[in-house]
């Protein structure tokens, strides 16, 4: 009995001191978390050199230039880009009229893409030879619309050079420049 009274006295004392039952613990916790995706660049690569072959005066020199690739790492939403091609005249020796194939004699057609990556609508400037365009001034080679995130497009364009009948023998050199914006 004495033991029961002691237990009852301790219980009464605990209640009078204000001991309460433990509080409910939180069952969820949130953390606002962020990260950044870096905006990259829009760039284009093309062969540093190309040898189109050997041809006769008064004929059309036609050959593929090599892979041209646009790489878009800007990470845009519904972006666009347009690649262009432009040529200089081709010359040999002293560049006299007989040693020059004018830029106006050079046409270009992109053909279909050999590869694309990413999301977007990729469009050749000239899908077939019949659509070839002069490139004495900048002409669209390839374009993309509705691009989202990173993307690439590669094509292997064909260059056609109308060699004048009066052109002299020699190795002709010119520059075809691809740009993208």
PALO-809992 format. One record per atom (N, C-alpha, C): residue number from 0; residue in one letter; atom name; x, y, z. Coordinates in steps of 0.1 Angstrom, whole numbers, plus 5000, padded with zeros to 4 digits. Layout:
N
NUM;A;CA;X;Y;Z .
...
***
This chain:
181
0;X;N;5008;4988;5000 .
0;X;CA;5000;5000;5000 .
0;X;C;5009;5012;5000 .
1;X;N;5019;5012;5008 .
1;X;CA;5028;5023;5008 .
1;X;C;5034;5026;4995 .
2;X;N;5037;5015;4987 .
2;X;CA;5042;5016;4974 .
2;X;C;5032;5023;4965 .
3;X;N;5020;5019;4966 .
3;X;CA;5009;5025;4957 .
3;X;C;5007;5040;4960 .
4;X;N;5009;5044;4973 .
4;X;CA;5007;5058;4976 .
4;X;C;5019;5066;4971 .
5;X;N;5031;5060;4971 .
5;X;CA;5042;5067;4965 .
5;X;C;5040;5070;4950 .
6;X;N;5036;5059;4943 .
6;X;CA;5034;5060;4929 .
6;X;C;5023;5071;4926 .
7;X;N;5012;5071;4934 .
7;X;CA;5002;5080;4932 .
7;X;C;5006;5094;4935 .
8;X;N;5015;5096;4945 .
8;X;CA;5020;5109;4948 .
8;X;C;5029;5114;4937 .
9;X;N;5037;5106;4931 .
9;X;CA;5046;5110;4920 .
9;X;C;5038;5114;4908 .
10;X;N;5028;5106;4905 .
10;X;CA;5019;5109;4893 .
10;X;C;5012;5122;4895 .
11;X;N;5007;5125;4908 .
11;X;CA;5000;5137;4911 .
11;X;C;5010;5149;4909 .
12;X;N;5022;5147;4914 .
12;X;CA;5032;5158;4913 .
12;X;C;5036;5161;4899 .
13;X;N;5037;5151;4891 .
13;X;CA;5040;5152;4876 .
13;X;C;5029;5160;4869 .
14;X;N;5017;5158;4873 .
14;X;CA;5006;5165;4866 .
14;X;C;5005;5179;4871 .
15;X;N;5009;5181;4883 .
15;X;CA;5008;5195;4888 .
15;X;C;5019;5204;4882 .
16;X;N;5031;5197;4879 .
16;X;CA;5042;5205;4873 .
16;X;C;5039;5209;4859 .
17;X;N;5030;5202;4852 .
17;X;CA;5026;5206;4838 .
17;X;C;5033;5197;4828 .
18;X;N;5037;5185;4830 .
18;X;CA;5042;5177;4820 .
18;X;C;5031;5174;4810 .
19;X;N;5034;5176;4797 .
19;X;CA;5025;5173;4787 .
19;X;C;5030;5162;4778 .
20;X;N;5021;5157;4770 .
20;X;CA;5024;5146;4761 .
20;X;C;5033;5152;4750 .
21;X;N;5042;5145;4744 .
21;X;CA;5051;5150;4734 .
21;X;C;5043;5156;4722 .
22;X;N;5048;5167;4715 .
22;X;CA;5042;5173;4704 .
22;X;C;5044;5164;4692 .
23;X;N;5034;5165;4682 .
23;X;CA;5036;5157;4669 .
23;X;C;5047;5162;4661 .
24;X;N;5056;5154;4656 .
24;X;CA;5067;5158;4647 .
24;X;C;5062;5161;4633 .
25;X;N;5069;5170;4626 .
25;X;CA;5065;5173;4612 .
25;X;C;5067;5160;4603 .
26;X;N;5058;5158;4594 .
26;X;CA;5060;5146;4585 .
26;X;C;5065;5149;4571 .
27;X;N;5067;5162;4568 .
27;X;CA;5073;5166;4555 .
27;X;C;5081;5179;4558 .
28;X;N;5091;5181;4549 .
28;X;CA;5099;5193;4549 .
28;X;C;5103;5196;4535 .
29;X;N;5102;5209;4531 .
29;X;CA;5105;5213;4517 .
29;X;C;5118;5221;4517 .
30;X;N;5125;5220;4505 .
30;X;CA;5137;5228;4503 .
30;X;C;5136;5233;4489 .
31;X;N;5136;5247;4488 .
31;X;CA;5136;5253;4475 .
31;X;C;5150;5251;4469 .
32;X;N;5151;5245;4457 .
32;X;CA;5164;5241;4452 .
32;X;C;5165;5247;4438 .
33;X;N;5176;5253;4434 .
33;X;CA;5178;5259;4421 .
33;X;C;5191;5254;4415 .
34;X;N;5192;5255;4402 .
34;X;CA;5204;5253;4394 .
34;X;C;5203;5262;4382 .
35;X;N;5214;5264;4375 .
35;X;CA;5215;5272;4363 .
35;X;C;5220;5264;4351 .
36;X;N;5214;5265;4340 .
36;X;CA;5219;5260;4327 .
36;X;C;5226;5271;4320 .
37;X;N;5239;5269;4317 .
37;X;CA;5246;5280;4310 .
37;X;C;5242;5281;4296 .
38;X;N;5241;5293;4291 .
38;X;CA;5238;5296;4277 .
38;X;C;5251;5294;4269 .
39;X;N;5251;5286;4259 .
39;X;CA;5263;5284;4251 .
39;X;C;5263;5293;4239 .
40;X;N;5269;5288;4228 .
40;X;CA;5272;5296;4216 .
40;X;C;5265;5290;4204 .
41;X;N;5264;5298;4194 .
41;X;CA;5259;5294;4181 .
41;X;C;5272;5294;4172 .
42;X;N;5276;5283;4166 .
42;X;CA;5288;5282;4158 .
42;X;C;5286;5274;4146 .
43;X;N;5296;5275;4137 .
43;X;CA;5296;5268;4124 .
43;X;C;5310;5263;4121 .
44;X;N;5311;5251;4116 .
44;X;CA;5324;5245;4111 .
44;X;C;5322;5240;4097 .
45;X;N;5333;5241;4090 .
45;X;CA;5334;5237;4076 .
45;X;C;5348;5232;4073 .
46;X;N;5350;5224;4063 .
46;X;CA;5363;5220;4060 .
46;X;C;5373;5232;4058 .
47;X;N;5385;5231;4063 .
47;X;CA;5395;5241;4061 .
47;X;C;5399;5243;4047 .
48;X;N;5400;5231;4040 .
48;X;CA;5404;5231;4026 .
48;X;C;5395;5221;4018 .
49;X;N;5394;5223;4005 .
49;X;CA;5387;5213;3997 .
49;X;C;5393;5213;3983 .
50;X;N;5395;5202;3977 .
50;X;CA;5400;5201;3964 .
50;X;C;5389;5195;3956 .
51;X;N;5383;5203;3947 .
51;X;CA;5371;5198;3939 .
51;X;C;5375;5189;3928 .
52;X;N;5387;5188;3924 .
52;X;CA;5391;5179;3913 .
52;X;C;5398;5187;3902 .
53;X;N;5399;5180;3890 .
53;X;CA;5405;5186;3878 .
53;X;C;5394;5186;3867 .
54;X;N;5393;5197;3860 .
54;X;CA;5383;5199;3850 .
54;X;C;5389;5207;3838 .
55;X;N;5381;5207;3827 .
55;X;CA;5386;5214;3815 .
55;X;C;5379;5227;3814 .
56;X;N;5385;5237;3808 .
56;X;CA;5379;5250;3805 .
56;X;C;5366;5247;3797 .
57;X;N;5356;5256;3799 .
57;X;CA;5344;5255;3792 .
57;X;C;5334;5244;3798 .
58;X;N;5337;5238;3809 .
58;X;CA;5329;5228;3815 .
58;X;C;5324;5233;3829 .
59;X;N;5316;5225;3835 .
59;X;CA;5311;5228;3849 .
59;X;C;5319;5218;3859 .
60;X;N;5325;5224;3868 .
60;X;CA;5332;5217;3879 .
60;X;C;5321;5215;3890 .
61;X;N;5319;5203;3894 .
61;X;CA;5308;5200;3904 .
61;X;C;5314;5190;3913 .
62;X;N;5313;5193;3926 .
62;X;CA;5318;5184;3936 .
62;X;C;5313;5188;3950 .
63;X;N;5312;5178;3959 .
63;X;CA;5308;5182;3973 .
63;X;C;5320;5188;3980 .
64;X;N;5316;5197;3989 .
64;X;CA;5326;5205;3996 .
64;X;C;5331;5198;4008 .
65;X;N;5323;5190;4015 .
65;X;CA;5326;5184;4028 .
65;X;C;5316;5188;4038 .
66;X;N;5316;5181;4049 .
66;X;CA;5306;5184;4060 .
66;X;C;5307;5198;4066 .
67;X;N;5295;5204;4066 .
67;X;CA;5293;5217;4073 .
67;X;C;5284;5215;4084 .
68;X;N;5287;5219;4096 .
68;X;CA;5279;5217;4108 .
68;X;C;5276;5230;4116 .
69;X;N;5264;5232;4119 .
69;X;CA;5260;5242;4128 .
69;X;C;5258;5236;4142 .
70;X;N;5264;5242;4152 .
70;X;CA;5262;5237;4166 .
70;X;C;5256;5248;4174 .
71;X;N;5244;5246;4180 .
71;X;CA;5237;5256;4187 .
71;X;C;5236;5251;4202 .
72;X;N;5243;5257;4211 .
72;X;CA;5243;5254;4225 .
72;X;C;5238;5265;4233 .
73;X;N;5230;5274;4227 .
73;X;CA;5224;5286;4234 .
73;X;C;5214;5282;4244 .
74;X;N;5207;5271;4242 .
74;X;CA;5197;5266;4251 .
74;X;C;5185;5275;4250 .
75;X;N;5181;5279;4238 .
75;X;CA;5169;5288;4237 .
75;X;C;5156;5281;4236 .
76;X;N;5145;5288;4238 .
76;X;CA;5132;5282;4236 .
76;X;C;5126;5288;4224 .
77;X;N;5123;5279;4214 .
77;X;CA;5117;5283;4201 .
77;X;C;5125;5293;4194 .
78;X;N;5138;5290;4193 .
78;X;CA;5148;5299;4187 .
78;X;C;5149;5296;4172 .
79;X;N;5157;5304;4165 .
79;X;CA;5160;5302;4151 .
79;X;C;5175;5304;4148 .
80;X;N;5179;5299;4137 .
80;X;CA;5192;5302;4132 .
80;X;C;5192;5300;4116 .
81;X;N;5201;5308;4110 .
81;X;CA;5202;5307;4095 .
81;X;C;5217;5307;4092 .
82;X;N;5221;5297;4084 .
82;X;CA;5235;5296;4079 .
82;X;C;5235;5300;4065 .
83;X;N;5245;5308;4061 .
83;X;CA;5247;5313;4047 .
83;X;C;5260;5308;4041 .
84;X;N;5261;5309;4028 .
84;X;CA;5273;5306;4021 .
84;X;C;5276;5317;4011 .
85;X;N;5289;5321;4009 .
85;X;CA;5292;5331;4000 .
85;X;C;5306;5328;3995 .
86;X;N;5309;5331;3982 .
86;X;CA;5322;5328;3976 .
86;X;C;5329;5340;3971 .
87;X;N;5342;5339;3970 .
87;X;CA;5350;5349;3963 .
87;X;C;5352;5344;3949 .
88;X;N;5358;5351;3940 .
88;X;CA;5362;5346;3927 .
88;X;C;5374;5336;3929 .
89;X;N;5376;5328;3919 .
89;X;CA;5387;5318;3920 .
89;X;C;5397;5323;3910 .
90;X;N;5410;5324;3914 .
90;X;CA;5421;5329;3906 .
90;X;C;5433;5319;3905 .
91;X;N;5441;5321;3895 .
91;X;CA;5454;5315;3894 .
91;X;C;5463;5325;3889 .
92;X;N;5476;5322;3890 .
92;X;CA;5487;5331;3885 .
92;X;C;5485;5345;3890 .
93;X;N;5484;5355;3881 .
93;X;CA;5483;5369;3884 .
93;X;C;5469;5374;3885 .
94;X;N;5459;5365;3883 .
94;X;CA;5445;5369;3885 .
94;X;C;5440;5378;3874 .
95;X;N;5446;5377;3862 .
95;X;CA;5441;5385;3850 .
95;X;C;5427;5379;3847 .
96;X;N;5420;5385;3838 .
96;X;CA;5406;5380;3834 .
96;X;C;5407;5365;3829 .
97;X;N;5417;5362;3822 .
97;X;CA;5419;5348;3817 .
97;X;C;5423;5338;3829 .
98;X;N;5427;5344;3840 .
98;X;CA;5431;5336;3852 .
98;X;C;5421;5337;3863 .
99;X;N;5409;5341;3860 .
99;X;CA;5399;5343;3870 .
99;X;C;5386;5336;3866 .
100;X;N;5380;5329;3876 .
100;X;CA;5366;5324;3874 .
100;X;C;5358;5333;3884 .
101;X;N;5349;5341;3878 .
101;X;CA;5342;5351;3887 .
101;X;C;5333;5344;3897 .
102;X;N;5331;5350;3908 .
102;X;CA;5322;5345;3919 .
102;X;C;5308;5343;3913 .
103;X;N;5304;5350;3903 .
103;X;CA;5291;5349;3897 .
103;X;C;5289;5336;3890 .
104;X;N;5300;5329;3887 .
104;X;CA;5300;5316;3881 .
104;X;C;5298;5304;3890 .
105;X;N;5297;5307;3903 .
105;X;CA;5297;5296;3913 .
105;X;C;5282;5295;3919 .
106;X;N;5277;5283;3919 .
106;X;CA;5264;5280;3925 .
106;X;C;5266;5270;3936 .
107;X;N;5256;5268;3944 .
107;X;CA;5257;5260;3956 .
107;X;C;5243;5254;3959 .
108;X;N;5243;5242;3963 .
108;X;CA;5231;5236;3969 .
108;X;C;5235;5227;3980 .
109;X;N;5227;5229;3991 .
109;X;CA;5231;5222;4004 .
109;X;C;5228;5208;4004 .
110;X;N;5217;5204;3998 .
110;X;CA;5212;5190;3999 .
110;X;C;5205;5188;4012 .
111;X;N;5200;5176;4015 .
111;X;CA;5194;5173;4028 .
111;X;C;5204;5171;4039 .
112;X;N;5200;5173;4051 .
112;X;CA;5209;5171;4062 .
112;X;C;5214;5156;4062 .
113;X;N;5227;5155;4066 .
113;X;CA;5233;5142;4068 .
113;X;C;5231;5138;4082 .
114;X;N;5228;5147;4091 .
114;X;CA;5226;5144;4105 .
114;X;C;5220;5157;4112 .
115;X;N;5211;5155;4121 .
115;X;CA;5206;5165;4130 .
115;X;C;5204;5160;4144 .
116;X;N;5205;5168;4154 .
116;X;CA;5202;5164;4168 .
116;X;C;5194;5175;4174 .
117;X;N;5187;5172;4184 .
117;X;CA;5179;5181;4192 .
117;X;C;5165;5183;4186 .
118;X;N;5158;5193;4191 .
118;X;CA;5144;5196;4187 .
118;X;C;5144;5208;4179 .
119;X;N;5138;5208;4167 .
119;X;CA;5137;5219;4158 .
119;X;C;5132;5214;4145 .
120;X;N;5129;5224;4136 .
120;X;CA;5126;5222;4122 .
120;X;C;5138;5226;4114 .
121;X;N;5145;5216;4108 .
121;X;CA;5157;5219;4100 .
121;X;C;5154;5219;4086 .
122;X;N;5158;5230;4079 .
122;X;CA;5154;5231;4065 .
122;X;C;5166;5234;4056 .
123;X;N;5168;5226;4045 .
123;X;CA;5179;5229;4036 .
123;X;C;5176;5242;4028 .
124;X;N;5186;5249;4025 .
124;X;CA;5184;5261;4016 .
124;X;C;5180;5256;4002 .
125;X;N;5187;5245;3998 .
125;X;CA;5184;5240;3984 .
125;X;C;5185;5225;3986 .
126;X;N;5174;5218;3986 .
126;X;CA;5173;5204;3988 .
126;X;C;5179;5196;3976 .
127;X;N;5178;5201;3964 .
127;X;CA;5182;5194;3952 .
127;X;C;5190;5203;3943 .
128;X;N;5197;5197;3933 .
128;X;CA;5205;5204;3924 .
128;X;C;5197;5214;3916 .
129;X;N;5185;5211;3913 .
129;X;CA;5177;5220;3904 .
129;X;C;5175;5234;3912 .
130;X;N;5176;5234;3925 .
130;X;CA;5174;5246;3933 .
130;X;C;5187;5253;3936 .
131;X;N;5198;5249;3930 .
131;X;CA;5211;5256;3933 .
131;X;C;5210;5271;3931 .
132;X;N;5218;5278;3939 .
132;X;CA;5217;5293;3939 .
132;X;C;5231;5298;3937 .
133;X;N;5232;5310;3931 .
133;X;CA;5246;5317;3930 .
133;X;C;5250;5321;3944 .
134;X;N;5263;5321;3947 .
134;X;CA;5267;5325;3960 .
134;X;C;5278;5336;3960 .
135;X;N;5277;5344;3949 .
135;X;CA;5285;5356;3948 .
135;X;C;5282;5366;3960 .
136;X;N;5269;5365;3964 .
136;X;CA;5264;5372;3976 .
136;X;C;5259;5361;3985 .
137;X;N;5258;5364;3998 .
137;X;CA;5254;5354;4008 .
137;X;C;5240;5348;4004 .
138;X;N;5239;5335;4004 .
138;X;CA;5227;5328;4002 .
138;X;C;5224;5318;4013 .
139;X;N;5212;5316;4017 .
139;X;CA;5208;5307;4027 .
139;X;C;5213;5293;4023 .
140;X;N;5221;5287;4032 .
140;X;CA;5225;5273;4030 .
140;X;C;5217;5263;4038 .
141;X;N;5213;5267;4050 .
141;X;CA;5205;5259;4059 .
141;X;C;5199;5267;4070 .
142;X;N;5187;5263;4075 .
142;X;CA;5181;5271;4086 .
142;X;C;5174;5261;4095 .
143;X;N;5171;5267;4107 .
143;X;CA;5163;5259;4117 .
143;X;C;5154;5269;4124 .
144;X;N;5142;5264;4126 .
144;X;CA;5132;5272;4134 .
144;X;C;5126;5263;4145 .
145;X;N;5120;5270;4154 .
145;X;CA;5114;5263;4166 .
145;X;C;5124;5254;4173 .
146;X;N;5137;5258;4174 .
146;X;CA;5147;5250;4181 .
146;X;C;5145;5253;4196 .
147;X;N;5146;5242;4203 .
147;X;CA;5145;5243;4218 .
147;X;C;5156;5235;4224 .
148;X;N;5164;5242;4232 .
148;X;CA;5176;5236;4238 .
148;X;C;5187;5235;4228 .
149;X;N;5196;5225;4230 .
149;X;CA;5208;5224;4221 .
149;X;C;5204;5216;4209 .
150;X;N;5211;5219;4198 .
150;X;CA;5208;5212;4185 .
150;X;C;5220;5214;4176 .
151;X;N;5220;5205;4166 .
151;X;CA;5230;5205;4155 .
151;X;C;5224;5201;4142 .
152;X;N;5230;5206;4131 .
152;X;CA;5226;5201;4118 .
152;X;C;5239;5201;4110 .
153;X;N;5240;5190;4102 .
153;X;CA;5252;5188;4093 .
153;X;C;5247;5185;4079 .
154;X;N;5254;5191;4069 .
154;X;CA;5250;5188;4055 .
154;X;C;5263;5188;4047 .
155;X;N;5263;5183;4035 .
155;X;CA;5275;5182;4027 .
155;X;C;5271;5188;4013 .
156;X;N;5274;5202;4012 .
156;X;CA;5269;5209;4001 .
156;X;C;5277;5206;3988 .
157;X;N;5270;5208;3977 .
157;X;CA;5277;5206;3964 .
157;X;C;5279;5220;3958 .
158;X;N;5291;5222;3953 .
158;X;CA;5295;5235;3946 .
158;X;C;5296;5232;3931 .
159;X;N;5290;5241;3923 .
159;X;CA;5291;5239;3908 .
159;X;C;5298;5252;3903 .
160;X;N;5309;5251;3896 .
160;X;CA;5316;5262;3891 .
160;X;C;5316;5261;3875 .
161;X;N;5310;5272;3869 .
161;X;CA;5310;5272;3854 .
161;X;C;5323;5278;3850 .
162;X;N;5332;5270;3845 .
162;X;CA;5345;5274;3841 .
162;X;C;5345;5280;3827 .
163;X;N;5349;5293;3826 .
163;X;CA;5349;5299;3813 .
163;X;C;5357;5292;3802 .
164;X;N;5353;5292;3790 .
164;X;CA;5361;5286;3779 .
164;X;C;5374;5292;3777 .
165;X;N;5375;5305;3781 .
165;X;CA;5388;5312;3779 .
165;X;C;5397;5311;3791 .
166;X;N;5394;5303;3801 .
166;X;CA;5402;5302;3813 .
166;X;C;5415;5294;3810 .
167;X;N;5426;5299;3815 .
167;X;CA;5439;5293;3813 .
167;X;C;5441;5281;3823 .
168;X;N;5450;5273;3819 .
168;X;CA;5453;5261;3828 .
168;X;C;5460;5267;3841 .
169;X;N;5457;5260;3852 .
169;X;CA;5463;5264;3865 .
169;X;C;5455;5259;3876 .
170;X;N;5460;5260;3888 .
170;X;CA;5453;5257;3900 .
170;X;C;5446;5269;3905 .
171;X;N;5433;5269;3905 .
171;X;CA;5425;5281;3909 .
171;X;C;5421;5280;3924 .
172;X;N;5422;5291;3931 .
172;X;CA;5419;5292;3945 .
172;X;C;5409;5303;3948 .
173;X;N;5400;5300;3956 .
173;X;CA;5390;5309;3961 .
173;X;C;5386;5305;3975 .
174;X;N;5377;5313;3981 .
174;X;CA;5372;5310;3994 .
174;X;C;5357;5310;3995 .
175;X;N;5352;5299;4000 .
175;X;CA;5338;5298;4003 .
175;X;C;5336;5300;4018 .
176;X;N;5328;5310;4022 .
176;X;CA;5326;5313;4036 .
176;X;C;5312;5309;4041 .
177;X;N;5312;5301;4051 .
177;X;CA;5299;5298;4058 .
177;X;C;5298;5306;4070 .
178;X;N;5286;5311;4073 .
178;X;CA;5283;5319;4085 .
178;X;C;5270;5315;4090 .
179;X;N;5268;5317;4103 .
179;X;CA;5255;5314;4110 .
179;X;C;5252;5325;4119 .
180;X;N;5239;5329;4120 .
180;X;CA;5234;5339;4129 .
180;X;C;5220;5335;4133 .
***
